[in-house]
C-alpha cells in the first residue's frame, strides 16, 4: 500500500519535470514509467490473495480418458509419457493422438496396450488433433498431457475430486520440468535451489487468478470436463494458443476453473535459447490473437475481475517495448545530450529512489519469494525483443502452430537469437566513452545527468552480458540426454555403491570398485523400487582421488550395453513422472523475501537435505542373521540422525542395524526409525525414514 501511495505521488510530481527541449523523448519515457506502474497495480490485484487448496478425494466410477497429442516428437519421448500415464492410480484409458500418422508410434501404442488414433490432415494443429479424438471417446473427463509431460501416479487422485462441483470445467496443475539444466532453469545444488523462469507464474500468479475464478487452462497437466467442452464446440481453434482461448470461452459460459498448485507432472523445458524464445513468441502471438478474436474488456460473460486478469496476461507481452526503450534510452541521452527531465539530479533522486526501492520491495513480497528480481531482469533482457515482436499479432491473426523443440541438445547457432543483447552491449558500451568525451569537449550534459546515464548504460550492458554468457554456457553442455540427480543403490562388479547421474542409457557409480579400465564391461545391479534390475555396464571413464598414501576410484561413468527394452522401460517408469529430484535433494524455488529476512514476516523452514548418500544393507533386528535388504543412507548435519531410504515399510519399534558402504569401506550403525515419508514413483514406492542413532553409532559417524 505504501508503494501504491508513493507511486501516485512520484508520477504526479513527474508531470512537472518534462524537458521541453526534447518533448517526444521526455513524454515517451514518462509513458514507459506509467505502463510499469499500471502493470504493477494489475499484478498486485491478481496476487494479493492466493488460494490454498487441499485435493478432495476422487469419487468412484468416473470415466476418464487420457489424451497425449503428438506431431513430430520422438517415439521414445512419447513412450515415457505414455508409461507414466498408463501407471496412474485411477481406472482410465490412455490414447496416443498422432498427428504425424507414424507406423512406429502405432506399434509403440499397441505394444503398451494403449489406444491409438491418427488423422489424415493436421488442420487446426493441436486443437484439431484433440477435437478429432473427442467423438471417439465417451469419457466424462479428459486429461491432457503434452508429449513430453509424464504424470505422477497420483495425478488423477489429486484432481478428479474437484469435479464433484458440476460447474467446474477444468482443473489445471503446474507445468514443471525435470531437466533442471534447461535455459529457463537456474539450479544450485549446493544451496538446494531449483528455480525456473516460470516459477512465479505457476506458484503465485495462477493461484492469484484462481481466487478470481480466472486461472486458465495451459494445454497440458490438466483435466477438463467433456460436457463443458461440448458446450463451446470443443477445444478452441483459430489461434495458436488453444489453451487460453479455450479457458476464455469456458469462463464466458459461466463455468468455474480450479488451479491445484501441486507438481503432479514433469516435462522437458527448452534446453537452449532458440526454442525458449520461439515458445514465448508463440504464446505472445496467441494471446494477441485471442484478444483480437474474443475481446477481453468488453466481451460478454466475464466478470470484472476476470477481465482484469485476462488483460494482465495480454499486457505482459507489451513489457517488451517498455524494456527496449529503457535499454536504449541512456544511449540516446549520452550521445545526443537529450536529458528527459528538466530538474536538478539530486531533486530527481529524492523522488525516484523511494519509488524504486518500494517497487523492488513490493514485488519481492507480492511474489512470495519466487520473484528473484535479478534473475527476472536477466530473463526480461533475454526475451524483450521476442515479447515486443509477438505483440504484432494483435494486427493479424496467425493460425500456423509451431511445436516447441523437445530435443535436449539440438545443434544450432545461437548467435542470431542473441543479436538484440549484442546490440544492447554494443550501443550502451559505445555510448559510455562517447558520452564522457562529449561532456568534456562540449558540456552537452549536466555532470549529474552524465554519471547517472553512465551507470544506467553500465547496468544494461551487464545484464545483456550475463544473458550472453549464460546462453553460451548452455551451448557447451553437449550431453544428449538428461541425467537425473538423485541417489540409487547399485552393485557394480559385486561391489555395493551408490549411483547418481542416472538416465535410461547411463549413470555414474561411486564405490570401492578398484580401478576399472575404460571400455571394460562389468555386471551391474540397480536396486529400483520394484526390485533389482540386472544389466551389463561399459566403463567410459573414471575419476580417481587420493586418501593418505592410497589411491582409490572416486567415480566410474559409463553406459548400459544392449539393455533389453523391458528393462529400459522399468528405468523410464522409475525416473519420469517422479518428484524424487526435488524430494531427495530438498530443492526449493522460493527465496526469503526482504521482510522475512528482517523477521517481520514468518519464514517457512525446510527440512535439512542429506549432505551425501551411501548405499547400505539393512538388518531389521540387530541380533538377527537374516538376508539383508538394500537401501540408502543420507548423512544429515546432525550427527545423531541419518536419513534412510528403502522400498519397504519398517517397524519403528524394531532396533535397526544399518551397514553403510562408502568409498572408504563399510561400517555398522544402530538406531530406530521414525517420521516416514512416502515417495511414489511410476516404478514403485520408496519410504524415507529419519533414523535416530544410539550413542555408539554417533561416535562411528563422527
N, C-alpha and C positions, 0 to 999 in steps of 0.2 A: 504493500500500500504506500509505503514511503517512496519507492521507486516511481510509482504512478504519479504521485504528487510532485516530486522533483522533475519528472519528465515533462509534465504540463508547464511547470514554471520555466524550465530551460527552453523549451520550444517556443513559448510565448516571448521570452526575452530575445531569442534568436531572430524574431521578426524585425527587430530594430537594428540588426547588425549587417544587413546586406551591403555589399560593396557595389555602388552604382557604376564604378568603372568597369566592372565585369558582371553585369546583371544576370546573364544567362547562366554562367558557371556558378555564381553565388546561389541562385534560386534552385538549380538542379541539385546542388549539394544539400540544400535545406529539404528538398523533396525526398532525397535518399534517407535523410535522418527521420523525416516524418513516416516514411514507409517502414523503417526499422522499428519505430515506436509503436505504430499501429499493429504490426505483426506480433510484437511482444505482448500487446494487450490481448490479441487473439489467443496467443499461447497461454497466457495466464487464465483466461476464461476457460480454455479447454482443460487445463491440467490443475486447476485449483483444488479439485477433489478427484480422487481415484477410486474405482471400485475395488472392493475386497471380496472375491468370490470363493466359495467352497463348493466343489462339484457335488451336486445331488446324485444319489445312486441311480443307475440306469434301470428303467423298467424292463421286465421280461417281455419277450415276444415281438420286439420291433424288427422290422425287415430292413436290413441295411445292405447297400451296395457300395463298394469302394471303387472309384474311378481313378485310374492312373493314365492320363493322356500323355502321349509321346509323339514326337515327329522325327527327329534325327538323332536322338540320344543313343549312346552305346547300349547294346543289349545287356552287357554286364551291369551297367548302372541301373537300368530298369529292373533287372533281376534282383538286385539288392533291395530296392524299394519294395518290390513285389513280395520278397521273402518276409520282410518286416511287416508288410500289410497283411499277408496271409496269417501271420502268427498272432495278430491282435486278439485279445481276450473277449470277444463277444461274437455270437454267430453272425456271419456276414459272408458275402460273396465278392471276390476281387476280380475286377475287369482291367485288362490292358486295352486301351483305346489307341490304336496305332494309326496315326495319320500318314506314316511312312509306308504302310502296307508291305512290311518286310517279312519274308519267309522265316528268317532267323528269329524274329520276335514271336511269330506264331508258334514256332517249335518250342521256344522257351516257355511260353504261356502253357502250352499243352503238357510239357514236362513237369511243371509245377502244379498242374491241376487247376489253372485259372481260366476264366472266360476271356476270349479274345475277340476283338471287333475292329475291323478296318473299314475304310471307305474309299471310294474311287476318286474323290477330289478333296482339296484342302480349303474349301470355301469357309470363310469366317474363322479360319485358323483354330486356336484352342477352343474358343466358344462354340464354333461349329462342330468340332470334334465331340465336345461334351453333349451338345444338343442332339447329335446323331445317335448317341447312346441312350438317351432318355426313353425313346419309345420301346427299346429292347429290355428295359428294366421296369419291374413293378414294385420296387422298394419304396418304402415310406421316406427313408432318409438316404442321402447321397453324401459320402465322404470323398473329398477330392484331395489328391496329392500330386504335386509335380513329379516328373520322372525321377528326380534326384532326392526327394524328400521321404526318408524312411521313418515311419511312425514307431513310437514306443508301443509295447504290448498293451499298455493300459489306456491308449488314446481314446478308444470308444467308451471305455468305462468312465472316463473323466468328462465326456462331452454329451453323451446321449441323455443324461438325466434332465438337462435344461429343456428338452423338448416336451416335457410334461405341460408346459405352458403352450397352448395352441397358437399363441401369437408370435412365438419365437420362430423366425425364418431361418436363421443360421447361427452357428457357434464357431467363432474364429479363435485360433490359438496362435502363439508366436511362431514366426518362421525363424528357426535357429539353424545354425550351420556347424557341421562337425570339423571342417577344415580350418583350424584356428590359425593357419598361416596365410589366409587369403588376403586380398588387397584391402578389404573392409574391416579386417580384424587387427587388433593390437594386443598381443598376448605376451605376458611377462610371467614366466613360470616361477621365477624366484619370489616375486611379490604376489603370486596367486591371482593375477589379473587376466581376464579374458574378455575384453571389451570389444564391441562391434559398432560400426558407424550406424547400425540400425537399433542399437540398444535403447536409445532414447525413445524411438517411435514405439517399439513393442513393449517396453517396460513402463512407460509413462503416458505417452500421447494416446495410444489406443485405449488404455484404462481410463483416461480422462474423457475421451469420446464416448466410452461405454456409459459413463454417468448420464450423458445426454441422449442415450439411445442413438448414437451416431458412429459407433465403431464400424468399420467397413470390412467386407469380405476381401481377402487378399489372394484368392485363387488357389491356395494350397493350405494344407493343415487345417481344414475346416470341414464341418458337416452342415448340410443345407437341406431344408425340408422340401420334399418333392412337390407338394401341393402349392407351396409358396412360389416355387419356380414356375409351375404351370400357370399361375395367376398372372405372371408378367410375360408369358410366352417363351420361357426358358432362359438360359444364360444370355445376357445382353450381347448383341452383335453391333457392328458398325463402327467400333473404335478398337484401338489396340490394347486397351485395358478393360477386359470384360469383367474384372473383379469389382473395381469401384463403381463401374457402370451398373452392374447387377445390384450392388448394395443400394445405390441411389434409387433405383426403380422399386426395390422392395420396401425401402423406407417411405417412399411416396405412397405406396399402397397401404401404409399403416402398420406394417409388420415391425416386430422388435428384433433386435440383434443382441447377441451376448459375446463378450470378449472374456475368455478364460485365460488368464495370464499365467500359464504354466507351460514350460517347454515340453512338448509331447511328440515332436518330430524334428529330424535333423537332415539338412540338405547340403548342397555344395554351393558355397559362396563364390563369386567371381574371383579367380586366382590372380588376375592381372588387371591393370588399369583399363585395357580396351573393353572387355565385356562389362566391367563395372560401369563405365561411362555410357556405353550403349544401352545398358539396362535402365540407367537413370533418364536418358533421353526418351526411351520408350514410355516410361512411367509419366514423365512430364508431358509428352505429346498426348498420351491417353487422357490425362487429367484435363488438358485444354480442350480436347475433342468432346469429352463428357460435358464440360461447361458449355461448349458451343451447342451441342445437340439437346441437352436436357435442361439447361438453365439451373441455377442454384439459388440466387437471391429471390427471384420472382416466380419460381416454379410452384405449382400447386402440390399440396400433400405433405410438405416438410414443415416441421415446427421451426420456430425462430432459432432455437439452439442448434438444430440440425443444419440449418442454412449457414450459421456462423462456423460450425465445424467443417463443413464441406468447403466453404470459402477459404478457411485457413489452409486446408490441404492444397488447394489450387494456387493460392498466392505464394506458397512456399517456393515454387519454381521461379517466380519473378525475383526472388532473392539473388539470382544470378546476375541480373542487371545492376542491382544495388552494389553487390560486391565488385563487379567490374569497374563501376565508377570509383569506388573507394581505392581500388588497386592502382588506378591510373591518375587519380586526382593530384597526388603530390608531384607527379611528373610534369603536369601542366603548370602547377604553381612554380616549381623550381626553374623550369625552362622559359616560361613566359612572364614570370613575375606577377602572376594573377592571384592576389590574395582574395579568398572568397568571403572574408569578413572585414569589417571596417573599424574594429575596436582594438584597443591595446591587448597584446597577447596575454598578459597576466590577468586582465579582466575576463578574457575568454576562458582561461584555465580555471578561474574561481567558479565559473558557472558550469563548465564542461566536465571537469574531473569528478565532482559529486554525482553527476548524472551517469558518467561512465562507470564509476565504482558501484553504484547501486544497480545499474544494468547488469553488470557481471554477477553481483551477489544474488540478485533476484533470479537470474537464470539458473545459477547453481542450485539454489534452494528449490525452485519450482521443478527442476529436473531431477530432484531427489538423489543427486549424486551420479546420475547416468550421463550428465551433460559433458563433463570433462572438456572445458572450454578450449584449451589449447589444441586438443585433438580435433574437436569440432571445427575449429578455424582452419586446420590443415585440410580437412575434407571439404570445407567450403572453397578453399583455394583450388583443390583438385577438380571440383565439379562445377565451378561457377560458369564456365563457358557452355557446358552441356545443359545446365539449367536454363541459361538465357536462350540458347538455341531452341530448346524444347517448347518455350512459350510461344514460338511462332505457330505452333499447332492450333492456336486459337483462331488463326486466319484461314486454315484449311483442314478439313477432316482427313486424317490418314488412316487407312484400313490395313495396310501391309504390316503383318505381325512379324517381329524379329525374335527368334528364340535365343535366349541368353546362352552363350557358350559355356558348357559344363566341364570341358576337359581342364584338368588342373594345371597343366603346363603346356599350353599351346605355344609354338614357336612363332613369334611375330614381333616386328619392331614397334616399340612404344614411343618412338620419338615424335611422331605426328600427334599423338594424344597428349604429349607434354608441351606442345607448341604454345598454348596460352600461358603456361607457367614460365616457359623460357622467355617469352615476350615480357612478362612481368619483371623477371630478373634483369633482363637486358635494359629495358627502359628505365626502371627505377634505379638500377645500378649506374646507368649513364647520367641520369638526372642529378645525382648527388654531386659529383665533381663539377658538372656543368653549372649547377646552381650556385655552388660555392665560388667558382671563378667569376660568374656574372655578378655576384654580390660584391666581390672585392673590386671588380672593374667598373661597375655601373651603379651599385647600390640599389638594384632592382626590387629588393625585398627588405622589409624591416628585419633586424637581426633575430628577433624572437620568432618571426614567421619563417625565416630561413631554417633555423635549427629545429623547429617543430616539424617542418616538412622533410628535413633530412632524416629525422627519427621515424616519421611515418613511412617514407620510402624504404628505410632500412628494415622495418618490420615486415613490409610487403615482400621484400626480396628474401628475407629469412624464411618466411612462410612458404614461398614458392620453392626455395632451395630445399627445404625439408621434404616437400612433396616429391621433387625430382629424385632426391637421394633414396627415399623410401621406395619409390617405384623401381629404381634401378636395382636396389637390393632385392626386391621381389623377383625381378627378372633373373637374378643369379641363382635362385633356388630352382634347380633343374629336376628335382625328383618328380617322376611321372605319376606317382600315386601317393596320396596322403597316408601317413603312418600315425596311428593313434598313440597318444602319450599317456598310457596308464599301465600298471604292472600286471603281469600274468605269470603264474608259476609254470616252470618248464624243466624238463630234464634233457640235457644235451650230452650225447655220448655217455649216458649213465650218471652224469653229474647234475645234481639238483641246483637250479639257479633261478634267476628272475629275468623275464622278458619285458621289454617295452618297445616303443617304436614299431608297433605291430600293424601289419596290413595283410590282406589275403595272399600277398606274394612274398613277404619277407619280414624280418624282425631283427632286433638287437638282443643279444644274450649276455647277462652278467653272471659270472660264477667262477669257481675254482677249476677251470677247464684245462689248465696247462697252456700249451702254445700250438693250436691247430694251424695247419698250413692253408694258405689261400688256394681255393679250388678243391679242398678236401671235403668229402661228403660224409656226414655224420648222422646217426639216428637221433630223432628229436621227438619228444612227447610234450604236447601242450595240455595243461590241465584247465580245460574250459568248464563252465558251469554245468554243461550237460554231460560231462565225462571226458576222459583223456582222448586226445587226438594224436595219432602216430603219423610221422612224416619223415621224409628224407631232407636234410638241410645241407646246402652247399655254402661253404665259407667264402665270403667275398672280401673280407678284411678284418683285421684285429687291431686293438689299441692296447698297448702294454703300459704297465706302471711299475714303480719301484717301491718296495716296503722294506726298510732297513737295507740289508745286503742282498735280499732276494728280489727276483723279478717275477711278476705274475701278469696274466692276461686280464685286463680290466673289462674289455668288451669284445664280443665276436659279432660281426654283422654279416648277414647273408640272406639267401633266398630259398624258398621251398623248391624242391625238384619234383616235377611231374606229380603234383598234388592232385588226387582224384577230385572230380567236380563235386561230389557229395561232401567231401571234407572241406573243400574251399567254401562251399555254401554254409557249412557249420561255422566257419570263421566269420563269414559275412553276416550271418544272423546274430552272432555274438557282438560284432563291432557296430553295425549300422542300426540306427533306431535306438541307440542306448545313450544314457546320460552319464556313463561311467567316467568320461574325461573330466567332467565338472565335479562329480561326486567325490571321486578319489583324490583329485588334486585340490579340492576345496576352492575352485575358482570363483571369483565374483566379478561382476561387471561394474558395480557402483563404487563410488569413492566417497569418503566422508565429506559432507558439504561444509562450507565455512562455519556455519552456526553449530554444526556437530563437532567440528574441531575445537571450537571455543567452549563446548559444553552446554550451550544454550538449548540445543535440541538433542534428544536421545539418539545414540548411535547403535545400530544393530550389530551385535558382536557375532562373529562366525567362529565355528569350532576350529581348532588348530589342525593344520594339514600335516600328514606324515612327512618327515624330512627325507626319508628314503625307505624303500620297501625291500624286503628279503623274503625268499621262499622259506617255507617251514614244513615240518612234519608234526602233526598234531596227535597226541595221545590223550583221549578223554579222561583217563584215570592214570595218575602218575605211577601207580603201582602195577598197572596192567602191562602186559607184554603183547598188546593186540596189534593188528595191522594198522599202520599209520596212515592218517589222512593228510593230503597235501593242501596247503593253503599259503597265505601271505601274511607277513608281519610288517606293520608300519611303525617306524620309530617316531615318537612324539617328543615335543620339547620337555615334558615332564618325564623324568626317568623312572617313575614308579608306574607308568602306564604305557601300553602299546595298543595299536590297532590290529585287529585280527580279521582277515578276510577269508571266508570259506564258503563252500557251496552247499552246506547243510546246516541245520539249526543245532545249537549246542545247549546242553542243560547247564544253566548258570549255577546250579547247586554243586556241580562236579568240580573237582580240582583238575587243572589242566597242566599238562607237560608239553611245552612247545619247543621243538628242536629247530633252531634257526640256522639256515645255511647262507652264509655270506661269502664274499670273495676271499676272506681271510680264514675261513674254517667254520666249524659248527659249534654251537653252544646251546644248552638247555635252559629254558626259562619256565617258571612255575607261577600260576596265578589263577584267578577266577574271572569269568566273562560277565559283562553286563551291557546295557544300552545297545540293544540290537537294532540296526538299520537294515531294511530290506531293499536291495538294489536289483531291480528287474532288468533283464536283457532279453533280446529276442532268442537267445540260445540258452535260457535257463536263469535261475535266480541265485544271487550272491547275498551273503549275510555278513555285515560288518559289526564286530563287537569291540567294545572298549574293555581291555583286559587289565585288571589291577594286579600287579606283581607282588609276590611275597618278598621279604627283605633280602634273601639270598639272591633272588633273580635281579633285584635292583642293583645289587653290588656287581653282578655279572655284566649288566648293561653299562654301568658306569666304567 
